[in-house]
Amino acid sequence: MTDFSLQRLNMVESQVRPSDVTDQRILRAMLEVPRELFVPPALASMAYMDDPVPARAGASHGDTRYLLAPRTFAKMVLLADIGPDSAVLDVACASGYSTAVLARLARRVVAIDPDNELVQHARRVLGELDVGNAVVIEGPLAAGVAAEAPYDAIVVNGAVPAVPRSLLEQLTDGGRLVAIVAEERPDGPPMCRAQLWRRSRDAYDARSAFEAGAALLPGFAAPAGFVF
């Protein structure tokens, strides 16, 4: 029988902590959340590997959605600087793992995903874990959830070609958005880097943070000439 508690400990100690994630609140949250519940049962033994893990099998659906690799996710959460009083938007929550972790760090979490099957899975598992400060909404990712804004932090769980203004405008003044931006290259696959945006009134400052691999998310194709 797989010892998932030991795998969680190994994930934190061998993947997350050595990647300069020393915030004890993040480490504790990732030790507490049973990641194996957010992947297909047949893949439970792979839930803690140092790579993106499918949130569901994609063969019958024509696509596959992923949980971010643990170290990538943890570093993005660290960049987002989430405090205990923060309101957080969790974009592309998939099966809800990111939501469960963020809910242990923030006052409230609003999660969104366009995939009904994953949304239902996330709601069920979050309910089983008694996560009472998070809600999962089905809808288009790029639109965010303006009705629940503003947010102190927004975490985008995957790669996007650009971050739309519709998401940035949902930040509070001083709020942070973290996403992985995939830049097309003529001579190879896209180059992906995690980036941090910070809102200052009606301006948004962006900085590159670290290289990160992630699958492209649906619904973020930017129109020509639209860049942030």
Secondary structure as UniProt FT lines:
FT   HELIX           4..11
FT   HELIX           12..16
FT   HELIX           17..19
FT   HELIX           24..32
FT   HELIX           35..38
FT   HELIX           41..46
FT   TURN            47..48
FT   STRAND          53..54
FT   TURN            59..62
FT   STRAND          66..67
FT   HELIX           70..80
FT   TURN            84..85
FT   STRAND          87..91
FT   TURN            94..95
FT   HELIX           97..103
FT   TURN            104..105
FT   STRAND          108..113
FT   HELIX           116..128
FT   TURN            129..130
FT   STRAND          134..138
FT   HELIX           141..143
FT   HELIX           146..148
FT   STRAND          151..160
FT   HELIX           165..168
FT   TURN            169..170
FT   STRAND          171..185
FT   TURN            186..187
FT   STRAND          188..200
FT   TURN            201..202
FT   STRAND          203..211
FT   TURN            218..219
FT   TURN            224..225
//
